[in-house]
Amino acid sequence: MKRIATTTILLILALGLATAAERLPPRIGEKALAELLADKDSKVLLLDVRTSEEYAEGHIPGAVLLPYDELAAKFKEPDKGRPIVVYCRTGRRSAIAADTLRDMGYVNVSDFGGYSNWKRGLVGK
């Protein structure tokens, strides 16, 4: 019985019936992001959509810089189901970036909002 259940789960995943979109909410909170980043098996892509100057002043560890106004032209992640979390300074640009990614066909996008929350130490305490 256990083998049948495992085979069924693998088949569902292989057919794409259990999409990655079921794993991340449209908006992710501080605690959930910290847990996601602490998970060594997580394949999440953390995108910092601020300017290069803002990124240089500080960023969430593991974040990749891609300013939101360059996203549509430069973002080329081939896996449309890969979990992606975007953030900016306060949340305005990340909301735009999340919508842009969804419009581009990415199905597992979550908006963290602002780095200012992370920097204040609301995460990881």
DSSP file (Angstrom, degrees, kcal/mol; ACC not computed):
  #  RESIDUE AA STRUCTURE BP1 BP2  ACC     N-H-->O    O-->H-N    N-H-->O    O-->H-N    TCO  KAPPA ALPHA  PHI   PSI    X-CA   Y-CA   Z-CA
    1    1 A M     >        0   0    0      0, 0.0     4,-2.1     0, 0.0     5,-0.2   0.000 360.0 360.0 360.0 -41.6    0.0    0.0    0.0
    2    2 A K  H  >  +     0   0    0      1,-0.2     4,-2.3     2,-0.2     5,-0.2   0.886 360.0  52.1 -62.3 -38.4    2.8    2.4    0.9
    3    3 A R  H  > S+     0   0    0      1,-0.2     4,-2.5     2,-0.2    -1,-0.2   0.882 107.8  51.5 -65.5 -38.5    4.4    1.8   -2.5
    4    4 A I  H  > S+     0   0    0      2,-0.2     4,-2.5     1,-0.2    -2,-0.2   0.917 110.3  48.8 -64.9 -43.2    1.2    2.5   -4.3
    5    5 A A  H  X S+     0   0    0     -4,-2.1     4,-2.3     2,-0.2    -2,-0.2   0.917 112.6  47.8 -62.8 -44.0    0.8    5.9   -2.4
    6    6 A T  H  X S+     0   0    0     -4,-2.3     4,-2.4     1,-0.2    -2,-0.2   0.922 112.7  48.5 -63.5 -44.3    4.4    6.8   -3.2
    7    7 A T  H  X S+     0   0    0     -4,-2.5     4,-2.4     1,-0.2    -2,-0.2   0.899 110.6  51.6 -62.6 -41.7    4.0    5.9   -6.9
    8    8 A T  H  X S+     0   0    0     -4,-2.5     4,-2.5     2,-0.2    -2,-0.2   0.917 110.2  48.4 -62.5 -44.5    0.8    7.9   -7.1
    9    9 A I  H  X S+     0   0    0     -4,-2.3     4,-2.5     1,-0.2    -2,-0.2   0.929 112.2  48.8 -62.2 -45.4    2.4   11.0   -5.6
   10   10 A L  H  X S+     0   0    0     -4,-2.4     4,-2.5     1,-0.2    -1,-0.2   0.888 111.3  50.4 -62.1 -39.1    5.3   10.7   -8.0
   11   11 A L  H  X S+     0   0    0     -4,-2.4     4,-2.2     2,-0.2     6,-0.2   0.916 109.8  49.9 -65.4 -43.9    3.0   10.3  -10.9
   12   12 A I  H  X>S+     0   0    0     -4,-2.5     5,-1.9     1,-0.2     6,-0.7   0.931 113.2  46.4 -60.5 -45.7    1.0   13.4   -9.9
   13   13 A L  H ><5S+     0   0    0     -4,-2.5     3,-0.9     1,-0.2    -2,-0.2   0.905 111.6  51.5 -63.7 -41.3    4.1   15.5   -9.5
   14   14 A A  H 3<5S+     0   0    0     -4,-2.5    -1,-0.2     1,-0.3    -2,-0.2   0.855 109.4  49.9 -64.7 -35.2    5.4   14.2  -12.9
   15   15 A L  H 3<5S-     0   0    0     -4,-2.2    -1,-0.3    -5,-0.2    -2,-0.2   0.557 111.4-122.1 -81.0  -7.4    2.2   15.1  -14.6
   16   16 A G  T <<5S+     0   0    0     -3,-0.9    -3,-0.2    -4,-0.6     3,-0.1   0.673  73.5 129.5  77.5  15.8    2.3   18.6  -13.1
   17   17 A L      < +     0   0    0     -5,-1.9     2,-0.9     1,-0.2    -4,-0.2   0.782  67.5  56.5 -75.7 -25.5   -1.1   18.2  -11.4
   18   18 A A  S    S-     0   0    0     -6,-0.7    -1,-0.2    -9,-0.1    -2,-0.1  -0.794  89.4-160.6-103.5  88.5    0.3   19.3   -8.1
   19   19 A T    >   -     0   0    0     -2,-0.9     3,-1.5    -3,-0.1     4,-0.1  -0.253  28.3-120.7 -73.9 156.7    1.7   22.7   -9.2
   20   20 A A  G >> S+     0   0    0      1,-0.3     3,-2.2     2,-0.2     4,-0.7   0.719 104.9  79.8 -65.3 -21.0    4.3   24.6   -7.3
   21   21 A A  G 34 S+     0   0    0      1,-0.3    -1,-0.3     2,-0.2     3,-0.1   0.735  82.2  65.2 -60.8 -21.2    1.8   27.5   -7.0
   22   22 A E  G <4 S+     0   0    0     -3,-1.5    -1,-0.3     1,-0.2    -2,-0.2   0.631  96.4  58.5 -74.8 -12.6    0.1   25.5   -4.1
   23   23 A R  T <4 S+     0   0    0     -3,-2.2    -1,-0.2    -4,-0.1    -2,-0.2   0.830 101.2  47.3 -92.1 -33.1    3.2   26.0   -2.0
   24   24 A L  S  < S-     0   0    0     -4,-0.7    -1,-0.1    -3,-0.1    85,-0.1  -0.916  73.8-136.1-113.9 135.3    3.7   29.8   -1.7
   25   25 A P        -     0   0    0      0, 0.0    86,-0.1     0, 0.0     3,-0.0  -0.410  32.0-106.8 -76.9 163.1    1.0   32.3   -0.9
   26   26 A P  S    S+     0   0    0      0, 0.0    85,-2.4     0, 0.0     2,-0.4   0.811 111.2  33.4 -60.1 -29.5    0.8   35.5   -2.9
   27   27 A R  B    S-a  111   0A   0     83,-0.2     2,-0.4    85,-0.1    85,-0.2  -0.996  77.2-160.4-129.3 132.1    2.2   37.4    0.1
   28   28 A I        -     0   0    0     83,-1.8     2,-0.1    -2,-0.4    -4,-0.0  -0.925  11.0-137.7-117.2 138.5    4.7   35.9    2.5
   29   29 A G     >  -     0   0    0     -2,-0.4     4,-2.3     1,-0.1     5,-0.2  -0.282  29.1 -98.4 -88.0 175.2    5.4   37.1    6.0
   30   30 A E  H  > S+     0   0    0      1,-0.2     4,-2.4     2,-0.2     5,-0.2   0.915 120.0  46.2 -60.4 -48.0    8.6   37.5    7.9
   31   31 A K  H  > S+     0   0    0      1,-0.2     4,-2.2     2,-0.2    -1,-0.2   0.921 113.2  49.1 -65.1 -43.8    8.5   34.2    9.8
   32   32 A A  H  > S+     0   0    0      1,-0.2     4,-2.3     2,-0.2    -1,-0.2   0.885 111.7  49.6 -63.7 -39.0    7.5   32.1    6.8
   33   33 A L  H  X S+     0   0    0     -4,-2.3     4,-2.7     2,-0.2     5,-0.2   0.924 109.6  51.0 -66.1 -43.2   10.3   33.7    4.7
   34   34 A A  H  X S+     0   0    0     -4,-2.4     4,-1.6     1,-0.2    -2,-0.2   0.905 112.2  47.1 -60.2 -41.7   12.9   33.0    7.5
   35   35 A E  H  X S+     0   0    0     -4,-2.2     4,-1.0     2,-0.2    -1,-0.2   0.902 111.8  50.6 -66.5 -40.9   11.8   29.4    7.6
   36   36 A L  H  < S+     0   0    0     -4,-2.3     3,-0.5     1,-0.2     6,-0.2   0.912 111.9  46.5 -62.8 -43.9   11.9   29.0    3.9
   37   37 A L  H  < S+     0   0    0     -4,-2.7    -1,-0.2     1,-0.2    -2,-0.2   0.784 109.0  55.6 -71.2 -26.8   15.4   30.5    3.7
   38   38 A A  H  < S+     0   0    0     -4,-1.6     2,-0.7    -5,-0.2    -1,-0.2   0.698  84.6  96.7 -77.3 -19.1   16.6   28.2    6.5
   39   39 A D    ><  -     0   0    0     -4,-1.0     3,-1.5    -3,-0.5    -4,-0.0  -0.624  62.5-159.9 -75.8 110.6   15.4   25.1    4.6
   40   40 A K  T 3  S+     0   0    0     -2,-0.7    -1,-0.2     1,-0.3    -4,-0.0   0.721  90.1  54.2 -65.2 -22.1   18.5   23.8    2.9
   41   41 A D  T 3  S+     0   0    0     -3,-0.0    -1,-0.3     2,-0.0     2,-0.1   0.516  81.9 115.8 -89.5  -5.7   16.3   21.8    0.4
   42   42 A S    <   -     0   0    0     -3,-1.5    -6,-0.0    -6,-0.2     0, 0.0  -0.395  49.4-163.7 -67.2 137.8   14.4   24.9   -0.6
   43   43 A K        +     0   0    0     -2,-0.1    -1,-0.1     2,-0.1    -3,-0.1   0.093  38.2 146.5-105.3  20.1   14.8   25.8   -4.3
   44   44 A V        -     0   0    0     -8,-0.2     2,-0.6    38,-0.1    40,-0.2  -0.286  42.7-143.5 -62.9 140.0   13.4   29.3   -3.7
   45   45 A L  E     -b   84   0A   0     38,-2.7    40,-2.6     2,-0.0     2,-0.7  -0.938  12.3-155.5-103.3 117.6   14.8   32.2   -5.7
   46   46 A L  E     -b   85   0A   0     -2,-0.6    18,-2.9    16,-0.4     2,-0.5  -0.853  11.0-164.6 -98.1 113.6   14.9   35.3   -3.6
   47   47 A L  E     -bc  86  64A   0     38,-3.1    40,-2.1    -2,-0.7     2,-0.7  -0.880  12.2-158.4-106.6 123.1   14.9   38.4   -5.8
   48   48 A D  E     -bc  87  65A   0     16,-2.9    18,-2.7    -2,-0.5    40,-0.2  -0.887   8.9-173.8 -93.4 115.6   15.8   41.8   -4.6
   49   49 A V        +     0   0    0     38,-2.7    19,-2.2    -2,-0.7    20,-0.2   0.108  47.4 105.0-103.4  21.7   14.1   44.3   -7.0
   50   50 A R  S    S-     0   0    0     37,-0.2    16,-0.1    17,-0.2     2,-0.1  -0.156  81.5 -74.8 -84.7-173.1   15.7   47.5   -5.5
   51   51 A T     >  -     0   0    0     16,-0.1     4,-2.4     1,-0.1    -1,-0.2  -0.378  41.1-109.8 -79.2 163.9   18.5   49.5   -7.1
   52   52 A S  H  > S+     0   0    0      1,-0.2     4,-2.2     2,-0.2     5,-0.1   0.836 120.0  55.4 -63.9 -32.0   22.1   48.3   -7.1
   53   53 A E  H  > S+     0   0    0      2,-0.2     4,-1.3     1,-0.2    -1,-0.2   0.922 108.8  46.0 -66.0 -44.2   22.9   51.1   -4.6
   54   54 A E  H  > S+     0   0    0      1,-0.2     4,-0.6     2,-0.2     3,-0.3   0.914 112.3  51.3 -63.9 -42.7   20.2   49.9   -2.2
   55   55 A Y  H >< S+     0   0    0     -4,-2.4     3,-1.2     1,-0.2    -2,-0.2   0.905 107.0  53.7 -60.5 -43.0   21.4   46.3   -2.6
   56   56 A A  H 3< S+     0   0    0     -4,-2.2    -1,-0.2     1,-0.3    -2,-0.2   0.797 102.8  58.2 -64.0 -29.1   25.0   47.3   -1.8
   57   57 A E  H 3< S-     0   0    0     -4,-1.3    -1,-0.3     1,-0.3    -2,-0.2   0.661 130.9 -47.3 -75.0 -15.9   23.8   49.0    1.4
   58   58 A G    <<  -     0   0    0     -3,-1.2    -1,-0.3    -4,-0.6     2,-0.3  -0.565  59.2-178.1 152.0 145.0   22.4   45.7    2.6
   59   59 A H        -     0   0    0     -2,-0.2     3,-0.1    -3,-0.1    -4,-0.0  -0.968  41.7 -80.7-155.1 166.1   20.3   42.8    1.5
   60   60 A I    >   -     0   0    0     -2,-0.3     3,-2.1     1,-0.1   -12,-0.1  -0.573  62.7 -97.1 -71.5 131.8   18.8   39.5    2.6
   61   61 A P  T 3  S+     0   0    0      0, 0.0    -1,-0.1     0, 0.0     3,-0.1  -0.231 109.3  20.4 -53.5 132.5   21.4   36.8    2.5
   62   62 A G  T 3  S+     0   0    0      1,-0.3   -16,-0.4    -3,-0.1     2,-0.1   0.358  90.1 141.9  90.8  -4.4   21.1   34.8   -0.7
   63   63 A A    <   -     0   0    0     -3,-2.1     2,-0.5   -18,-0.1    -1,-0.3  -0.415  43.1-142.9 -73.9 145.9   19.2   37.4   -2.6
   64   64 A V  E     -c   47   0A   0    -18,-2.9   -16,-2.9    -2,-0.1     2,-0.4  -0.919  18.8-127.5-106.3 131.9   19.8   38.0   -6.3
   65   65 A L  E     +c   48   0A   0     -2,-0.5   -16,-0.2   -18,-0.2   -14,-0.1  -0.674  43.0 147.7 -84.2 128.3   19.6   41.6   -7.5
   66   66 A L        -     0   0    0    -18,-2.7     5,-0.1    -2,-0.4   -15,-0.1  -0.652  44.0-129.5-155.2  97.4   17.4   42.4  -10.4
   67   67 A P    >>  -     0   0    0      0, 0.0     3,-2.3     0, 0.0     4,-0.6  -0.135  20.5-121.3 -51.5 140.4   15.8   45.9  -10.3
   68   68 A Y  G >4 S+     0   0    0    -19,-2.2     3,-0.7     1,-0.3     4,-0.5   0.790 110.3  58.7 -58.1 -31.7   12.1   45.8  -10.9
   69   69 A D  G 34 S+     0   0    0      1,-0.2    -1,-0.3   -20,-0.2     4,-0.1   0.558 110.2  44.0 -77.8  -4.9   12.2   48.1  -13.9
   70   70 A E  G <> S+     0   0    0     -3,-2.3     4,-2.3     2,-0.1     5,-0.3   0.425  88.3  95.2-108.8  -4.7   14.5   45.6  -15.7
   71   71 A L  H <X S+     0   0    0     -3,-0.7     4,-2.5    -4,-0.6    -2,-0.1   0.914  80.9  48.9 -57.7 -52.9   12.6   42.5  -14.7
   72   72 A A  H  4 S+     0   0    0     -4,-0.5    -1,-0.2     1,-0.2    -2,-0.1   0.841 118.8  40.1 -60.2 -34.2   10.5   42.0  -17.8
   73   73 A A  H  4 S+     0   0    0     -3,-0.3    -1,-0.2    -4,-0.1    -2,-0.2   0.795 126.9  28.5 -85.0 -29.9   13.5   42.4  -20.1
   74   74 A K  H  < S+     0   0    0     -4,-2.3     2,-0.5    -3,-0.1    -3,-0.2   0.635  85.6 102.6-112.8 -16.0   16.1   40.4  -18.2
   75   75 A F     <  +     0   0    0     -4,-2.5    -9,-0.0    -5,-0.3    -4,-0.0  -0.595  34.3 163.0 -79.1 123.1   14.5   37.7  -16.1
   76   76 A K        +     0   0    0     -2,-0.5    -1,-0.1     3,-0.0    -4,-0.0  -0.062   4.9 156.6-132.5  34.0   15.0   34.3  -17.8
   77   77 A E        -     0   0    0      1,-0.2     5,-0.0     2,-0.1    -2,-0.0  -0.489  29.6-155.8 -63.2 119.7   14.3   31.6  -15.2
   78   78 A P  S    S+     0   0    0      0, 0.0     2,-1.0     0, 0.0    -1,-0.2   0.778  74.6  78.2 -72.4 -25.3   13.4   28.6  -17.3
   79   79 A D    >   -     0   0    0      1,-0.2     3,-1.4     2,-0.1    -2,-0.1  -0.733  60.0-171.5 -89.3 101.5   11.4   26.8  -14.6
   80   80 A K  T 3  S+     0   0    0     -2,-1.0    27,-2.3     1,-0.3    28,-0.6   0.651  85.0  52.2 -67.2 -15.3    8.0   28.6  -14.5
   81   81 A G  T 3  S+     0   0    0     25,-0.2    -1,-0.3    26,-0.2     3,-0.1   0.482  77.6 120.6 -99.4  -4.2    7.0   26.7  -11.4
   82   82 A R  S <  S-     0   0    0     -3,-1.4    26,-0.4     1,-0.1     2,-0.2  -0.351  74.9-105.8 -61.0 136.6   10.1   27.5   -9.3
   83   83 A P        -     0   0    0      0, 0.0   -38,-2.7     0, 0.0     2,-0.4  -0.478  42.5-173.3 -66.0 129.4    9.3   29.3   -6.1
   84   84 A I  E     -bd  45 109A   0     24,-2.7    26,-2.9    -2,-0.2     2,-0.5  -0.993  11.2-169.7-128.1 130.2   10.2   33.0   -6.3
   85   85 A V  E     -bd  46 110A   0    -40,-2.6   -38,-3.1    -2,-0.4     2,-0.3  -0.984  10.3-165.1-118.6 128.5   10.0   35.5   -3.5
   86   86 A V  E     +bd  47 111A   0     24,-2.4    26,-2.9    -2,-0.5    27,-0.9  -0.849  11.0 170.2-112.2 148.4   10.5   39.2   -4.3
   87   87 A Y  E     +bd  48 113A   0    -40,-2.1   -38,-2.7    -2,-0.3   -37,-0.2  -0.985   8.6 175.1-149.8 160.0   11.2   42.1   -2.0
   88   88 A C  E     - d   0 114A   0     25,-2.9    27,-3.0    -2,-0.3    28,-0.2  -0.388  55.2 -69.1-135.8-144.6   12.1   45.8   -2.2
   89   89 A R  S    S-     0   0    0     25,-0.3    27,-2.0    26,-0.2    28,-0.3   0.920 120.0  -3.5 -85.1 -48.4   12.6   48.5    0.4
   90   90 A T  S    S-     0   0    0     24,-0.2    24,-0.5    25,-0.1    -1,-0.0   0.583 103.8 -93.5-123.8 -15.8    9.0   49.0    1.5
   91   91 A G  S  > S+     0   0    0     22,-0.5     4,-1.5     0, 0.0     5,-0.1   0.202  96.5  98.4 123.9 -17.4    6.8   46.8   -0.7
   92   92 A R  H  > S+     0   0    0      2,-0.2     4,-1.6     1,-0.2     5,-0.1   0.961  90.5  39.7 -68.1 -51.6    5.6   48.9   -3.6
   93   93 A R  H  > S+     0   0    0      1,-0.2     4,-2.7     2,-0.2    -1,-0.2   0.853 113.1  55.8 -68.5 -34.5    8.2   47.8   -6.1
   94   94 A S  H  > S+     0   0    0      2,-0.2     4,-2.7     1,-0.2    -1,-0.2   0.872 105.1  52.8 -67.4 -34.1    8.0   44.2   -5.0
   95   95 A A  H  X S+     0   0    0     -4,-1.5     4,-2.0     2,-0.2    -1,-0.2   0.914 111.7  46.0 -64.4 -42.0    4.2   44.2   -5.6
   96   96 A I  H  X S+     0   0    0     -4,-1.6     4,-2.4     2,-0.2    -2,-0.2   0.923 113.5  49.7 -63.7 -44.4    4.8   45.5   -9.1
   97   97 A A  H  X S+     0   0    0     -4,-2.7     4,-2.7     2,-0.2    -2,-0.2   0.902 109.2  51.2 -63.0 -42.7    7.6   42.9   -9.7
   98   98 A A  H  X S+     0   0    0     -4,-2.7     4,-2.3     1,-0.2    -1,-0.2   0.922 111.7  47.3 -61.9 -43.8    5.4   40.0   -8.4
   99   99 A D  H  X S+     0   0    0     -4,-2.0     4,-2.5     2,-0.2    -1,-0.2   0.899 111.2  52.1 -63.0 -40.6    2.6   41.0  -10.8
  100  100 A T  H  X S+     0   0    0     -4,-2.4     4,-1.4     2,-0.2    -2,-0.2   0.932 110.0  48.1 -61.2 -46.7    5.1   41.3  -13.7
  101  101 A L  H  <>S+     0   0    0     -4,-2.7     5,-2.3     1,-0.2     4,-0.2   0.907 111.6  49.6 -62.2 -41.8    6.4   37.8  -13.0
  102  102 A R  H ><5S+     0   0    0     -4,-2.3     3,-1.6     1,-0.2    -1,-0.2   0.911 108.8  52.7 -63.5 -41.1    2.9   36.4  -12.8
  103  103 A D  H 3<5S+     0   0    0     -4,-2.5    -1,-0.2     1,-0.3    -2,-0.2   0.793 104.6  57.3 -62.6 -27.7    2.1   38.1  -16.1
  104  104 A M  T 3<5S-     0   0    0     -4,-1.4    -1,-0.3    -3,-0.2    -2,-0.2   0.460 128.6 -98.1 -82.5  -2.0    5.2   36.5  -17.6
  105  105 A G  T < 5S+     0   0    0     -3,-1.6     2,-0.5     1,-0.3    -3,-0.2   0.495  74.3 143.9 101.3   4.6    3.8   33.0  -16.7
  106  106 A Y      < -     0   0    0     -5,-2.3    -1,-0.3     1,-0.1     3,-0.3  -0.678  27.4-171.3 -79.5 126.7    5.6   32.3  -13.4
  107  107 A V        +     0   0    0    -27,-2.3     2,-0.2    -2,-0.5   -26,-0.2   0.511  69.8  56.3-101.9  -6.6    3.1   30.5  -11.2
  108  108 A N  S    S+     0   0    0    -28,-0.6   -24,-2.7   -26,-0.4     2,-0.4  -0.484  70.1 142.3-127.1  61.9    4.8   30.3   -7.8
  109  109 A V  E     - d   0  84A   0     -3,-0.3     2,-0.4   -26,-0.2   -24,-0.2  -0.873  23.8-175.8-110.2 133.4    5.5   34.0   -6.9
  110  110 A S  E     - d   0  85A   0    -26,-2.9   -24,-2.4    -2,-0.4     2,-0.6  -0.976  18.4-139.3-128.6 143.6    5.3   35.5   -3.5
  111  111 A D  E     -ad  27  86A   0    -85,-2.4   -83,-1.8    -2,-0.4   -24,-0.2  -0.896  15.4-178.6-104.2 116.9    5.8   39.0   -2.4
  112  112 A F  E     -     0   0A   0    -26,-2.9     2,-0.6    -2,-0.6   -25,-0.2   0.807  29.8-150.3 -80.8 -31.4    7.7   39.6    0.9
  113  113 A G  E     + d   0  87A   0    -27,-0.9   -25,-2.9   -22,-0.1   -22,-0.5  -0.876  50.4  21.0 101.2-118.6    7.4   43.3    0.8
  114  114 A G  E >>  - d   0  88A   0     -2,-0.6     3,-1.0   -24,-0.5     4,-0.9  -0.752  41.9-152.3-109.5 137.9   10.1   45.4    2.4
  115  115 A Y  H 3> S+     0   0    0    -27,-3.0     4,-3.1    -2,-0.4     5,-0.3   0.771  96.0  75.8 -61.5 -28.0   13.7   44.9    3.3
  116  116 A S  H 3> S+     0   0    0    -27,-2.0     4,-1.8     1,-0.2    -1,-0.2   0.861  93.4  51.0 -56.8 -35.4   13.1   47.5    6.0
  117  117 A N  H <4>S+     0   0    0     -3,-1.0     5,-1.7   -28,-0.3     6,-0.3   0.923 111.8  46.6 -65.6 -43.9   11.2   44.8    8.0
  118  118 A W  H ><5S+     0   0    0     -4,-0.9     3,-1.6     1,-0.2     5,-0.5   0.932 112.0  50.7 -62.6 -46.1   14.1   42.4    7.7
  119  119 A K  H 3<5S+     0   0    0     -4,-3.1    -1,-0.2     1,-0.3    -2,-0.2   0.846 100.8  62.1 -63.7 -35.8   16.6   45.0    8.6
  120  120 A R  T 3<5S-     0   0    0     -4,-1.8    -1,-0.3    -5,-0.3    -2,-0.2   0.571 118.6-110.4 -68.6  -6.8   14.7   46.0   11.8
  121  121 A G  T < 5S+     0   0    0     -3,-1.6     4,-0.2    -4,-0.3    -3,-0.2   0.706  77.8 134.1  87.3  19.0   15.3   42.5   13.0
  122  122 A L      < +     0   0    0     -5,-1.7     2,-0.4     2,-0.1     3,-0.2   0.680  64.3  64.8 -73.5 -14.6   11.7   41.3   12.8
  123  123 A V  S    S+     0   0    0     -5,-0.5   -92,-0.1    -6,-0.3   -93,-0.0  -0.853 102.4  14.1-110.9 142.9   13.0   38.1   11.2
  124  124 A G              0   0    0     -2,-0.4    -1,-0.2   -94,-0.1    -2,-0.1   0.539 360.0 360.0  81.3   7.6   15.2   35.5   12.7
  125  125 A K              0   0    0     -3,-0.2    -1,-0.1    -4,-0.2    -2,-0.1   0.467 360.0 360.0 -87.0 360.0   14.9   36.4   16.3
